[in-house]
Amino acid sequence: MSKTMIKNNSKAHQNGADALRENAITTMAECYRTLLESLGEDVSREGLLKTPERASKAMLFFTKGYGESVEEVLNDAVFDEDHNEIVLVKDIEMFSMCEHHMVPFYGKVSIAYLPQGKILGLSKLARIVEIFSRRLQVQERLTKQIAEAVFDAVNPAGVAVAIEGVHMCMVTRGVQKINSKTITSTMLGVFKDDPEKREEFMNLLQAK
C-alpha cells in the first residue's frame, strides 16, 4: 500500500472517528444530566450548565485507548538489531479507570524484553501503555495486555511487565486505605521459564 493510500485511509478513519465522538458526547451528556438529577442536583444552575458535556469529553479522553491500535502506533518503529541483552524502560506513568467503580487508578509501569533480532522504538513502549491503560481496566489484565502486545510486536525471547498502582476505589471508598499499593506482573518467555533472567529483571527494576 502506498503512503498516499495510507494517508487517505487514515484521514477517512479520523473523520469517521470524529463523527462517532460527537454522537458519543451527545448521548453521554444526556446520561450525565440524568445522573446529576438522580443525585438531587439542579442541572440548570450556573455551575452545572455545561457539566454534562464537560464530563462526557473528559470520559472520552480517559478512555481514548478504545480508538487506538497497537499496529497504528508502532508504524515503522520496529528495527532490525542484534542486541541480545535486556532492554528495560522503567517508571512509565500510567492512568486508567477501574471498570468496577469507574474511578481512576494510576501508577508506574516497567517493561523489559530480551530481543532476538528486532527492537522497538523506546517511546513506543510508553505508547503501548497508553493504548491499554486509557480504557476501563483492571490492573491484572492491563499488565498482561501490555506484555502480550510487546511480545507480538518484536517476537523477543521474553517480556516482563510490572505495574505498581494506586486505586482510588480503595482510597476513597470501601476500606479507605490511602497508603495501599497494588503490584502486578506478567512474565513471558525466558522471564517466565528462566529464574536467572527473572532475577536479572528484578535486580534491574530495583536499581537506582
C-alpha positions as CSV (number, residue, x, y, z in Angstrom):
1,M,0.0,0.0,0.0
2,S,1.4,3.4,-1.0
3,K,2.0,6.2,1.5
4,T,-0.7,8.3,-0.2
5,M,-3.3,5.5,0.2
6,I,-2.3,5.1,3.9
7,K,-2.6,8.8,4.4
8,N,-6.1,8.9,2.8
9,N,-7.2,5.9,4.7
10,S,-6.0,7.5,8.0
11,K,-7.9,10.7,7.1
12,A,-11.1,8.8,6.4
13,H,-10.7,6.8,9.6
14,Q,-10.2,10.1,11.6
15,N,-13.3,11.7,10.0
16,G,-15.3,8.7,11.0
17,A,-13.9,8.7,14.5
18,D,-14.7,12.4,14.9
19,A,-18.4,11.8,13.9
20,L,-18.6,8.9,16.3
21,R,-17.1,11.1,19.0
22,E,-19.7,13.9,18.5
23,N,-22.5,11.4,18.7
24,A,-21.0,9.9,21.8
25,I,-20.7,13.3,23.5
26,T,-24.4,13.9,22.9
27,T,-25.5,10.5,24.2
28,M,-23.2,10.6,27.2
29,A,-24.2,14.2,28.1
30,E,-27.9,13.1,28.5
31,C,-26.7,10.2,30.8
32,Y,-24.7,12.6,32.9
33,R,-27.6,15.0,33.1
34,T,-29.8,12.2,34.3
35,L,-27.2,11.2,36.8
36,L,-27.0,14.7,38.3
37,E,-30.8,14.9,38.6
38,S,-30.8,11.5,40.3
39,L,-28.4,13.0,42.9
40,G,-30.9,15.7,43.5
41,E,-29.0,18.4,41.7
42,D,-30.4,21.3,39.8
43,V,-28.8,20.9,36.3
44,S,-30.0,24.4,35.4
45,R,-27.8,26.1,37.9
46,E,-24.8,28.0,36.6
47,G,-22.1,25.6,37.9
48,L,-23.7,22.6,36.3
49,L,-25.0,24.0,33.0
50,K,-22.1,22.7,30.9
51,T,-21.1,19.8,33.3
52,P,-22.7,17.0,31.3
53,E,-20.8,18.0,28.1
54,R,-17.5,18.5,30.0
55,A,-17.9,15.2,31.8
56,S,-18.6,13.4,28.5
57,K,-15.5,14.9,26.9
58,A,-13.4,14.0,30.0
59,M,-14.6,10.4,29.9
60,L,-13.8,10.1,26.2
61,F,-10.3,11.4,26.9
62,F,-9.9,9.0,29.9
63,T,-10.9,6.1,27.6
64,K,-9.3,7.2,24.3
65,G,-7.4,3.9,24.1
66,Y,-10.5,2.4,22.6
67,G,-9.9,4.4,19.4
68,E,-6.2,3.4,19.1
69,S,-4.5,0.2,17.9
70,V,-1.0,-1.1,18.5
71,E,-0.5,-1.6,14.8
72,E,-1.2,2.1,14.0
73,V,1.0,3.3,16.9
74,L,4.0,1.1,16.1
75,N,4.0,2.1,12.4
76,D,7.7,1.9,11.3
77,A,9.2,1.7,14.8
78,V,10.4,-1.9,14.7
79,F,14.1,-2.2,13.8
80,D,16.5,-5.0,13.0
81,E,19.2,-5.1,15.6
82,D,21.5,-7.8,17.0
83,H,21.3,-6.5,20.6
84,N,20.9,-9.6,22.8
85,E,20.7,-8.1,26.3
86,I,17.7,-7.0,28.3
87,V,16.0,-3.7,27.3
88,L,14.2,-2.1,30.3
89,V,12.1,1.1,30.4
90,K,11.2,1.9,34.0
91,D,8.5,4.0,35.7
92,I,6.3,4.8,32.7
93,E,3.5,6.9,34.2
94,M,0.1,5.3,33.8
95,F,-3.5,6.5,34.3
96,S,-6.6,4.3,33.9
97,M,-10.2,3.8,35.0
98,C,-11.3,0.9,37.2
99,E,-14.1,-0.9,35.3
100,H,-15.8,-2.0,38.6
101,H,-16.4,1.5,40.0
102,M,-15.4,3.8,37.1
103,V,-13.0,5.7,39.3
104,P,-9.3,6.3,38.5
105,F,-6.3,4.2,39.3
106,Y,-2.8,5.3,38.4
107,G,0.8,4.3,38.9
108,K,4.0,3.3,37.1
109,V,4.8,0.6,34.5
110,S,8.1,-1.0,33.9
111,I,8.7,-3.1,30.8
112,A,11.6,-5.3,29.9
113,Y,12.2,-7.5,26.9
114,L,15.1,-9.7,25.6
115,P,15.5,-9.0,21.9
116,Q,16.2,-11.7,19.3
117,G,16.9,-9.8,16.1
118,K,14.4,-6.9,16.5
119,I,14.0,-3.9,18.8
120,L,11.2,-1.5,19.3
121,G,11.5,2.3,19.4
122,L,11.6,3.2,23.1
123,S,8.8,5.7,23.0
124,K,6.5,3.1,21.6
125,L,6.6,1.2,24.8
126,A,5.1,4.2,26.5
127,R,2.5,4.4,23.7
128,I,1.5,0.8,24.2
129,V,1.0,1.5,27.9
130,E,-1.2,4.5,26.9
131,I,-3.4,2.4,24.5
132,F,-4.3,-0.2,27.0
133,S,-4.4,2.0,30.2
134,R,-6.8,4.5,28.6
135,R,-9.7,2.1,28.8
136,L,-11.9,0.7,31.5
137,Q,-9.5,-1.8,33.1
138,V,-8.4,-4.0,35.9
139,Q,-4.7,-3.8,36.7
140,E,-4.2,-7.6,36.2
141,R,-5.5,-7.6,32.7
142,L,-3.7,-4.3,31.8
143,T,-0.4,-5.9,32.8
144,K,-1.0,-8.9,30.6
145,Q,-2.2,-6.9,27.6
146,I,0.9,-4.7,27.7
147,A,3.2,-7.8,27.9
148,E,1.4,-9.6,25.1
149,A,1.5,-6.5,22.8
150,V,5.3,-6.1,23.2
151,F,5.7,-9.9,22.6
152,D,3.6,-9.8,19.4
153,A,5.4,-6.6,18.2
154,V,9.0,-7.9,18.1
155,N,8.9,-11.6,19.0
156,P,11.5,-11.4,21.7
157,A,12.9,-14.2,23.8
158,G,10.9,-12.9,26.7
159,V,8.9,-10.0,28.1
160,A,8.4,-8.9,31.7
161,V,6.0,-6.2,32.8
162,A,5.5,-4.9,36.4
163,I,2.9,-2.3,37.4
164,E,2.6,-0.5,40.8
165,G,-0.8,1.1,41.1
166,V,-2.8,3.2,43.5
167,H,-6.6,2.5,43.2
168,M,-9.0,5.3,44.2
169,C,-11.7,2.7,44.8
170,M,-9.6,1.6,47.8
171,V,-8.6,5.1,48.8
172,T,-11.9,7.0,48.7
173,R,-14.4,4.2,49.4
174,G,-14.7,0.7,50.8
175,V,-11.7,0.0,53.0
176,Q,-10.3,3.6,52.5
177,K,-6.7,2.6,52.8
178,I,-4.8,5.7,51.5
179,N,-1.3,4.2,51.5
180,S,-2.2,0.9,49.8
181,K,-0.5,0.0,46.5
182,T,-1.1,-2.9,44.2
183,I,1.7,-4.6,42.3
184,T,1.1,-6.9,39.4
185,S,3.4,-8.7,37.0
186,T,3.4,-10.7,33.8
187,M,6.3,-12.8,32.7
188,L,6.5,-14.3,29.2
189,G,9.2,-16.5,27.5
190,V,12.6,-16.6,29.3
191,F,11.4,-14.4,32.1
192,K,8.8,-17.0,33.0
193,D,10.9,-20.1,32.3
194,D,14.4,-19.0,33.4
195,P,14.8,-18.0,37.1
196,E,18.1,-16.2,36.4
197,K,16.6,-14.0,33.8
198,R,13.7,-13.2,36.1
199,E,16.1,-12.3,38.9
200,E,18.1,-10.1,36.5
201,F,14.9,-8.2,35.6
202,M,14.0,-7.8,39.3
203,N,17.5,-6.5,40.1
204,L,17.4,-4.0,37.2
205,L,13.9,-2.9,38.4
206,Q,15.3,-2.1,41.9
207,A,18.5,-0.4,40.6
208,K,18.6,3.4,41.1
